[in-house]
Amino acid sequence: MSQISLVSDTLKMLLKQRKMTYKDIAGELDMSEANIKRIFANQSFTLQRLEQICNLLQINLSDLFSITQKQQSQLTELTFEQEQELIDNPKLLLVAVCVRDAWDFQEIIAHYEIDKFELIQLFARLDKIKLIQLLPNNHYKLLIAQDFRWLKNGPLERFMEQEVLHRFMASKFDEPNSFRFYLRGRYSQSSIEVIQRKLNQLTKESAILNQEDASLPLSTREHMGLLFAMRPWEPSLFEQFRRKKDI
């Protein structure tokens, strides 16, 4: 991720923490909300504009860059032990998913059968295994990156394969906002690399959108599942007719 992208992500995080919207910024800077959205979307910040936004956040530019540097230390991959602890405790896994999606303390209690005391303990456990940093009044700082990856053949990947993917793909995908598309072909190595780059970019963009939407009320956000997959594969229907090679 580029440096300006990291700075942009940090600004969005700080705005969310202070419950400031693009509309608030626009009003303070005497600009239209559309212009502010465009600046963030295109990441077309001038130093003067960055300084103006920092003033609204009551920080200076050096503070912004320092926080951005710290944000780069977010975990992009969990350890085997971290993954296993989440799998061993379904409620801990549930809360980990919620905080990754920026749910606050009261939203989790309102939506799930978890009382205040239990949630405090679960937050403390997530802090202990370094997935979040606990802050006063049951606030937290997320320590895992939006686009973190599961360990290859690790506890989370095995859980997803066994408990989630089969049920996920069993759907008819006929509900609103559902989409399923299958494409096969024979590609050169250079074309495969192009597709891989585009899938990786889409993964990162999806993670950024999830982070941006975290500032919106929970009632306006829908829990979605996205699955990106690609591997060498031929349907068994075709494979059975493949000519056997001479031994």
C-alpha positions, 0 to 999 in steps of 0.5 A, spaced: 500 500 500 502 506 498 504 512 503 498 516 501 493 510 502 496 509 509 495 516 511 488 516 508 486 510 512 489 513 518 485 520 517 478 515 516 480 512 522 481 518 526 475 521 523 471 515 526 474 515 533 471 522 533 465 521 530 466 526 524 463 525 517 465 528 511 459 533 511 462 535 518 469 536 514 466 540 508 462 545 513 468 547 517 472 548 510 467 551 506 467 546 501 461 541 498 461 534 501 462 531 494 469 535 494 471 532 500 468 525 498 472 526 492 479 528 495 478 521 500 476 517 494 482 519 489 487 520 495 488 527 492 490 531 498 495 537 498 499 538 504 495 544 506 488 540 505 492 535 510 493 540 515 486 543 515 483 536 516 489 535 522 487 542 525 479 539 525 482 533 528 486 537 533 493 534 531 498 536 527 501 533 521 507 530 525 502 527 529 498 524 523 505 521 520 507 518 527 500 515 527 500 512 520 507 509 521 504 505 527 498 503 523 503 500 519 505 495 524 498 492 524 498 484 523 497 481 516 497 474 519 495 471 526 500 466 529 497 458 529 496 459 537 492 466 536 488 462 530 487 456 535 484 460 541 479 463 536 477 456 534 477 454 541 472 459 543 466 460 538 464 467 542 471 469 542 471 468 534 464 472 534 467 478 538 473 478 534 469 478 527 465 484 530 471 488 532 474 487 525 468 490 522 468 496 527 462 494 532 462 498 538 461 495 545 453 496 545 452 494 538 455 487 540 451 486 546 444 489 542 445 483 537 448 477 541 446 473 547 453 476 550 452 480 557 456 486 559 461 482 564 462 477 559 463 481 553 468 485 558 472 478 559 472 477 551 475 484 550 480 483 555 482 476 552 482 479 545 487 484 548 491 479 551 492 475 545 494 482 541 488 482 536 486 489 540 488 494 544 483 496 550 482 503 551 478 506 556 470 506 557 470 499 553 473 502 546 479 499 543 484 499 537 484 494 532 491 491 531 489 486 525 489 489 518 483 489 514 486 484 509 489 479 514 490 472 511 489 466 514 495 461 515 495 456 510 492 449 513 491 453 519 486 453 524 482 458 521 482 455 514 480 448 516 474 451 520 472 455 514 473 449 509 469 445 514 464 449 517 463 455 512 464 454 505 460 448 504 454 451 507 456 458 503 456 455 496 450 451 497 446 457 497 442 458 490 444 465 490 437 468 488 437 473 494 438 480 493 445 482 493 447 475 492 452 474 486 455 467 483 459 467 477 463 461 474 468 462 469 473 457 466 479 457 461 486 455 459 490 461 460 498 463 459 502 464 465 502 471 464 495 471 464 494 467 470 499 473 474 494 478 471 488 475 474 492 474 481 494 481 481 487 483 480 484 479 485 489 481 490 487 488 488 480 487 489 481 483 496 484 490 498 479 494 495 474 490 499 477 491 505 478 498 505 471 499 503 469 495 509 473 500 513 470 506 510 463 503 512 465 502 519 463 510 520 456 508 518 450 506 523 450 498 524 443 498 521 445 501 514 450 495 513 449 488 511 453 482 513 456 480 507 460 474 505 465 474 499 469 468 496 475 469 491 478 463 489 482 460 483 486 454 482 488 449 476 482 445 476 478 441 471 471 438 472 471 431 474 465 430 468 471 432 463 477 429 467 474 422 466 475 423 458 482 425 459 486 421 454 491 417 458 498 418 457 503 413 455 507 410 460 
